[in-house]
Amino acid sequence: MPRRLQVMFVAIVWTSAVLVFNEYLIYYLSMWPCSFPHVVGSSENDVAAEVRAMILSDPHLLGEKRGAWIDRTRREWQMERTFQTAQSLLEPDVIFILGDVTDEGQDASTEDFERTFERYKRMFRRSGDTPLLLVPGNHDIGFHNAISESGVERFDKLYDTKSVRVISILNLPFVLLNSVGLKSDDCFLCSAMRQKMKESAMALRHCAPDVSEETCLSQPVSGKRPILLQHYPLYRSSDLLCHGDDLDPSVGHQAEFRENWEVISKDATETVLSHFQPRLAFSGHTHHGCNVMHHLGTPFPTEEQTVASFSWRNRNSPNFILLTASENDYSFDKCYAPSETVVLAIYILALGIPLVYLVWPLVMRRYNSKKRVSDFWSKVSWVEQDNSRWKSWKGT
C-alpha cells in the first residue's frame, strides 16, 4: 500500500477511535465510580424496602427561537448519552426531573411545543417500566405573572404533571409540587393549589372525618415523613448559606434572592413545611448546587438539596443526584457527567498532535527546499561578487 494511503487509513481509524471514546466511552468512564449510597443501619433484608431514585434538574431543551441548531443538537446528544448511560449502569427504581424540561415552553407555538416533547421522549426514554416523574418549571409554563391556564394545561397533558401530587413508592411518600403556583394571591393556579395542598397534607395525617381542618393540620404527619420535590428552592436569603462542591461560582458577589423569583417566598416556605413536614427536599432552578437546613414553620428540620443543571449549556460539568431512602433514613450522592473542558482537551490533544506530526514533515520539506534555493542564490551572488572583484583587480 502506498505511503499516502497508509497515512490516510491510520488517520481515519485514529479519528474514529477518538470520536467513539469522546462521544460514548467517556460517559461510562465518568460515571463508572457512581453508585447509590448505603443507608446507615440497613441490612441485606432491608434492601427491598429501599427506594433508589435518580434526580436531575433543568435540562432546558432548546426550542426553535433560542440557540443555533448545532448548539441544540450537541447539548441534547450530551444529555441523552448521560441519561442512557446512567440508566444502564445504575438501574434506578424511579427518576425525577425537577422542572425546566424545556427552555422556551412558555413561548412556544403548539407545533414547536410538541416537537420539543418528541425530542424529550427520545432523550429520556427508559429501560423497562422505570417510572419518570417531573414537576413544571418557570421555563415550561412561565413565571407566576406570565402563566396562563392553556399553557399549564398543555404542559400537564403532554408531560403528565399535576399541581400537587402525593405518591407512594415502596410505601415511602413523595410530594411533588408545581412551585410556580406557590404565591399567596388569587391566581387560577395558586388558589387551587392551596386547597389541594391542604387536602393532601390532611391525607398524610390520616385524620378522622370529624376532625377539623385546623386541628388536623396542627398535628404531626403520622408515620413516615415525605420527601418533597419541586422546581423553585425553598426560601433562603442567598447562596451564602449553602454547602457543597457545585456551588454558584459567583457566591459572595451576588445580591440577595428575590422571593417568588429565585426562591419561593418565606410565607410559602412556612406553609409547605408545616403542611407536609418533609424530612428532605429537592429543588432546581438556580443551575447550581446548594445544601441547606430549614427550620421554618415546623419543629422538624428539613434538609434541602438544590440540584445543579443537567445541561452543559448551563454548567461545564453537570451532575445529578443518586438518592437511597428507607423508612428511617436516607442518603444521597452526586454523580458527575464528563466535563466539557476535559472533552475539548482530549479532542485538541488526540487530533492536534497527530495533525502536527503529519504536517511537520511537509513544513520542514518546504523550509529545506526554500533554504536550498536561498543557498544557491547566495552562492551565485558570491560568484558574481568574486568575478566583479577579479575584473576590478585586472583593470588596475
C-alpha positions in Angstrom: 0.0 0.0 0.0 1.4 3.4 -0.9 2.5 5.6 2.0 -0.1 8.2 1.3 -2.9 5.7 1.6 -1.4 4.2 4.7 -1.3 7.7 6.3 -5.0 8.3 5.3 -6.1 4.9 6.7 -4.3 5.5 10.0 -5.8 9.0 10.2 -9.3 7.7 9.6 -9.0 4.9 12.2 -7.5 7.2 14.8 -10.1 9.9 14.3 -12.9 7.3 14.5 -11.4 5.9 17.8 -11.2 9.4 19.3 -14.9 10.1 18.3 -16.1 6.8 19.8 -14.2 7.5 23.0 -15.3 11.1 23.4 -18.9 10.6 22.4 -19.6 7.2 24.0 -17.0 5.6 26.2 -16.1 8.7 28.2 -19.6 8.7 29.7 -19.1 5.2 31.1 -15.7 6.1 32.4 -17.0 9.3 34.1 -20.0 7.6 35.8 -18.5 4.2 36.5 -17.5 5.2 40.0 -21.0 6.4 40.8 -23.3 4.2 42.9 -26.4 4.6 45.1 -25.2 5.3 48.6 -25.7 2.9 51.5 -28.3 3.8 54.1 -26.8 3.7 57.6 -28.3 0.9 59.7 -29.7 -1.0 56.8 -29.1 -4.7 56.4 -29.5 -7.1 53.5 -33.1 -7.7 54.5 -33.9 -4.0 54.3 -32.6 -3.5 50.8 -36.0 -4.5 49.3 -37.6 -1.6 51.2 -35.1 1.0 49.9 -36.0 3.4 47.1 -33.2 4.2 44.8 -34.1 7.4 42.9 -32.2 9.3 40.2 -32.9 13.1 40.4 -32.0 15.7 37.8 -33.0 19.2 37.0 -33.1 21.9 34.4 -32.3 20.1 31.1 -33.5 23.2 29.1 -34.3 21.6 25.8 -33.9 24.4 23.3 -36.8 25.3 21.0 -36.8 27.0 17.6 -36.1 30.5 18.8 -33.1 30.4 21.1 -29.7 28.9 20.2 -28.3 27.6 17.0 -29.3 24.1 15.8 -25.7 22.9 16.2 -25.8 24.0 19.9 -29.2 22.3 20.4 -28.0 19.1 18.7 -24.8 19.0 20.7 -26.4 19.6 24.1 -29.2 17.1 23.6 -26.7 14.5 22.5 -24.7 15.0 25.7 -27.8 14.8 27.9 -29.1 11.8 26.1 -25.8 9.9 26.4 -25.5 10.8 30.1 -29.1 9.8 30.9 -28.9 6.5 29.0 -25.5 5.6 30.4 -26.7 6.3 33.9 -29.7 4.1 33.4 -27.7 1.2 32.2 -25.1 1.5 34.9 -27.3 2.4 37.9 -30.8 0.9 37.2 -32.8 3.3 39.4 -36.2 2.5 40.8 -37.6 5.9 39.8 -36.4 9.0 38.1 -37.4 12.6 38.9 -36.9 15.7 36.8 -37.3 19.0 38.8 -38.6 21.3 36.1 -37.4 23.5 33.2 -37.5 20.5 30.9 -37.9 23.0 28.1 -36.1 26.3 27.6 -38.9 28.2 25.9 -42.0 26.2 26.6 -43.9 29.2 27.9 -43.5 31.0 24.5 -43.5 28.1 22.1 -46.2 27.5 19.5 -48.2 24.3 19.7 -46.2 22.8 16.9 -42.8 23.7 18.5 -44.0 22.6 21.9 -45.0 19.2 20.5 -41.7 18.8 18.6 -39.8 19.5 21.8 -41.9 16.9 23.6 -41.0 14.3 20.9 -37.3 15.0 21.4 -37.8 14.8 25.2 -39.3 11.3 24.8 -36.4 10.2 22.7 -33.7 11.6 25.0 -35.3 10.4 28.3 -36.6 7.0 27.1 -36.5 4.4 29.9 -35.5 0.8 30.0 -38.2 -1.4 31.3 -41.0 0.1 33.3 -38.9 2.6 35.3 -41.3 5.5 36.2 -40.3 9.0 35.3 -42.0 11.8 37.2 -41.5 15.5 36.8 -42.7 18.9 38.0 -43.1 22.1 35.9 -40.6 24.9 36.0 -40.9 28.6 35.0 -39.4 27.9 31.5 -42.1 25.3 31.0 -45.2 27.3 31.9 -43.8 30.8 32.6 -43.1 32.8 35.8 -46.1 33.4 38.1 -47.0 36.7 36.4 -47.0 35.1 32.9 -48.7 31.8 33.4 -51.9 31.0 31.6 -54.5 28.2 32.0 -53.9 27.0 28.5 -50.1 26.9 29.0 -50.4 25.0 32.2 -53.0 22.6 30.8 -50.9 21.7 27.7 -47.8 21.0 29.8 -49.8 18.9 32.3 -51.4 16.9 29.5 -48.2 16.1 27.5 -45.8 15.6 30.4 -48.4 14.1 32.8 -47.9 16.5 35.7 -50.2 17.9 38.4 -50.0 20.9 40.6 -49.9 18.7 43.7 -49.1 15.0 43.6 -48.5 12.6 46.6 -47.2 9.2 45.5 -46.0 6.2 47.4 -43.0 4.2 46.2 -42.4 1.0 48.3 -44.5 2.6 51.0 -42.4 5.8 51.1 -44.3 9.0 50.5 -43.1 11.6 47.9 -44.7 15.0 47.4 -44.4 16.8 44.0 -45.4 20.4 43.8 -45.8 22.9 41.0 -43.9 25.6 42.8 -44.8 28.3 40.2 -48.2 28.4 41.9 -46.9 28.9 45.4 -47.7 32.5 45.7 -50.3 33.7 48.1 -52.6 35.5 45.7 -55.8 34.5 43.9 -54.3 33.4 40.6 -56.1 30.5 39.0 -53.3 28.1 39.8 -52.4 29.5 43.3 -55.8 29.3 45.0 -56.5 25.8 43.6 -53.0 24.6 44.8 -53.6 25.9 48.3 -56.8 23.8 48.6 -55.1 20.7 47.1 -52.1 21.1 49.5 -54.4 21.2 52.5 -56.3 18.0 51.3 -53.0 16.2 50.6 -51.5 17.3 53.9 -54.6 16.0 55.8 -54.4 12.7 54.0 -50.8 12.3 55.2 -52.0 12.7 58.8 -54.9 10.2 58.4 -57.2 12.4 60.4 -60.7 11.2 61.4 -63.6 12.7 59.4 -64.9 14.6 62.3 -61.6 16.4 63.0 -61.5 20.0 61.8 -59.0 21.1 59.1 -57.2 23.4 61.6 -56.8 20.7 64.2 -55.7 18.1 61.6 -53.0 20.3 60.1 -51.7 21.2 63.5 -50.8 17.5 64.2 -47.6 15.9 63.1 -47.5 13.8 60.0 -48.3 10.2 61.0 -45.9 7.6 60.0 -43.2 8.4 57.5 -42.3 12.0 56.8 -42.3 12.5 53.0 -39.6 13.7 50.6 -40.5 16.9 48.8 -39.7 17.7 45.1 -40.3 21.0 43.4 -38.6 23.4 40.9 -38.1 26.5 43.0 -35.9 26.2 46.1 -37.4 26.9 49.5 -36.8 30.3 50.8 -33.2 31.3 51.6 -31.7 34.8 51.5 -28.8 33.8 49.2 -26.4 31.0 48.4 -24.0 32.2 51.1 -25.9 29.8 53.3 -25.1 26.8 51.1 -22.7 24.0 51.4 -21.5 21.7 48.6 -18.9 21.2 45.9 -21.0 22.5 43.0 -21.9 26.0 44.3 -22.6 29.0 42.2 -19.1 30.4 41.4 -20.4 33.9 41.9 -21.3 33.3 45.6 -20.2 36.2 47.6 -20.8 38.7 44.8 -24.5 38.1 44.2 -27.4 40.1 45.5 -29.9 38.6 47.9 -32.5 36.3 46.4 -35.9 37.7 45.4 -38.9 35.9 46.7 -41.1 34.3 44.0 -38.2 34.7 41.6 -35.1 32.8 42.6 -36.8 31.1 45.6 -40.4 30.8 46.8 -41.5 33.3 49.5 -40.8 32.9 53.2 -44.6 32.6 53.8 -44.9 29.9 51.1 -41.9 28.0 52.6 -43.5 28.0 56.0 -46.8 26.7 54.6 -45.2 23.9 52.6 -43.0 22.8 55.6 -45.8 23.0 58.1 -48.3 21.2 55.8 -46.0 18.3 54.7 -43.2 18.3 57.3 -40.7 16.8 54.8 -37.6 15.2 56.1 -35.8 16.0 52.8 -36.4 18.4 49.9 -35.0 18.6 46.4 -35.2 21.6 44.1 -33.6 23.1 41.0 -33.9 26.4 39.2 -30.6 28.1 40.1 -28.5 25.8 37.9 -26.1 25.3 40.8 -25.9 23.0 43.8 -26.7 24.0 47.4 -27.2 22.1 50.6 -29.0 23.9 53.4 -31.1 23.1 56.5 -34.6 24.7 57.1 -36.4 25.2 60.4 -39.3 27.4 59.2 -42.9 26.5 60.1 -42.1 23.2 61.8 -40.2 21.8 64.8 -38.8 19.2 62.4 -35.7 20.3 60.5 -35.7 19.8 56.7 -32.6 19.2 54.7 -32.8 20.7 51.2 -30.6 19.9 48.2 -30.8 22.2 45.2 -29.8 20.1 42.2 -27.4 21.6 39.6 -28.5 21.9 35.9 -28.3 18.7 33.8 -27.3 20.8 30.7 -23.8 21.7 29.5 -25.2 24.9 28.3 -25.5 26.0 32.0 -22.6 24.2 33.5 -19.1 22.9 32.5 -19.7 19.8 34.5 -23.4 18.8 35.1 -24.4 16.4 37.7 -27.4 14.6 39.1 -28.4 13.1 42.4 -28.5 9.4 43.5 -30.8 9.0 46.4 -31.3 6.0 48.6 -34.2 6.3 51.0 -35.7 3.9 53.5 -38.3 4.2 56.2 -36.0 5.6 58.8 -33.0 7.0 56.9 -31.8 8.5 53.6 -28.5 9.3 51.9 -27.7 10.8 48.6 -24.6 11.4 46.4 -23.8 13.4 43.3 -22.8 11.7 40.1 -20.9 13.9 37.6 -21.1 13.8 33.8 -17.9 14.4 31.8 -16.5 17.9 32.0 -16.7 19.8 28.7 -13.2 21.1 29.4 -11.9 17.6 29.5 -13.7 16.6 26.3 -12.3 19.6 24.4 -8.8 18.9 25.8 -9.0 15.3 24.6 -10.0 16.4 21.1 -7.2 19.0 20.9 -4.5 16.6 22.1 -5.8 13.5 20.3 -6.3 15.2 17.0 -3.9 18.1 17.2 -0.7 16.2 18.0 -1.1 13.6 15.1 -2.0 16.5 12.8 1.2 18.3 13.8 3.1 15.0 13.3 1.7 14.7 9.7 2.1 18.3 8.8 5.5 19.0 10.3 7.5 16.9 7.7 5.7 18.9 4.9 6.6 22.2 6.6 10.2 21.1 7.1 10.4 19.8 3.5 9.2 23.2 2.2 11.5 25.0 4.6 14.5 22.9 3.4 13.5 23.5 -0.2 13.4 27.2 0.3 16.8 27.0 2.2 18.4 25.2 -0.7 17.1 27.8 -3.1 18.4 30.5 -0.9 21.8 28.9 -0.5 22.0 28.5 -4.3 21.3 32.2 -4.9 23.7 33.1 -2.1 26.5 31.1 -4.0 25.5 32.7 -7.3 25.7 36.2 -5.7 29.1 35.3 -4.1 30.5 34.2 -7.5 29.3 37.3 -9.2 30.8 39.4 -6.5 34.1 37.5 -6.8 34.1 37.9 -10.6 33.5 41.6 -10.2 36.4 41.9 -7.8 38.7 39.9 -10.2 37.8 42.2 -13.1 38.4 45.3 -10.9 41.8 43.9 -10.0 42.8 43.2 -13.6 41.7 46.7 -14.6 44.2 48.2 -12.2 
